[in-house]
């Protein structure tokens, strides 16, 4: 065996490390990586193998140091190889993931849409808006003044019964607050802060501990309308409701008033609408009671007004041909996607 000096052996190891490091750094795909592996660490003809063969030509005294340097160089290049392998694998995975065949036909993405009750609310706001009624909101947690007293519903009135309302364990003054049971509260809130002439519509949730059935739900929506102007009469009320009903339901709709009673309107009526050969009760209405106008500081000799309150679920059910309003809240996509 040819004699080998320690210096030349260490030089070869240095060169080997530098070349292997450069080649592995540059390897950007699996083929380049494999070529570098064979060249530097290949078991039969790799450069490390060739250097190892020279160990036999070193003097006995130099062998321990040479062996240590050899093992170090081997470990370093093996570590570089593993790192390069991981890097190439990650890049290749990225390329595979990006390889989308853009010529394939698309698959439909299921799209949601606005809930039929919200669609109804927006439609009502739009129709009433065209008749000059501005949309306003009121709070769902109310005090007893706005839900009852200001609407002339006295302390002894059965509508205030705890069994008919969701009273809260939170009070304002001596009276517990409650979840509003009607949107007529908004009439008062608006009249307290504005002067006539007024044309407003308010749509929102109301709450009553009613047992759910085909026409009742403990949480439902009402549309409240209020007009206060000089010379307002029941004829205006009927015209507005008929115009609204024919715009909302389409076609010719008849409106019928039946005598009724609400403490805050005088006279009071139940509103029925006939459409497609059937009469259906939609809500209550009437001329704003002069006592209510006075309570908010208006002069009933100067202005008069009408108000109405309709059940949104009921008018939506009528329009969409839904037999049971509970279906609106079952969250069954097969039902909801029909609208
Ligand atoms: C009222 O709530 C009055 N505030 C209406 C009113 C407004 C009268 C302005 C005069 C002037 P009533 O309790 O009848 O009235 O309810 C009105 C409508 O709400 C009913 O006709 C019905 O369509 C709907 N409604 C009542 N309870 C329920 C319920 N549990 N689930 C679904 N809809 C309901």
Boltz pocket constraint, residues with backbone or C-beta under 6 A from the ligand:
constraints:
  - pocket:
      binder: B
      contacts: [[A, 181], [A, 182], [A, 183], [A, 184], [A, 208], [A, 210], [A, 215], [A, 216], [A, 217], [A, 218], [A, 219], [A, 220], [A, 221], [A, 222], [A, 225], [A, 262], [A, 265], [A, 269], [A, 281], [A, 282], [A, 283], [A, 284], [A, 285], [A, 286], [A, 307], [A, 308], [A, 309], [A, 310], [A, 311], [A, 312], [A, 313], [A, 314]]
      max_distance: 6.0
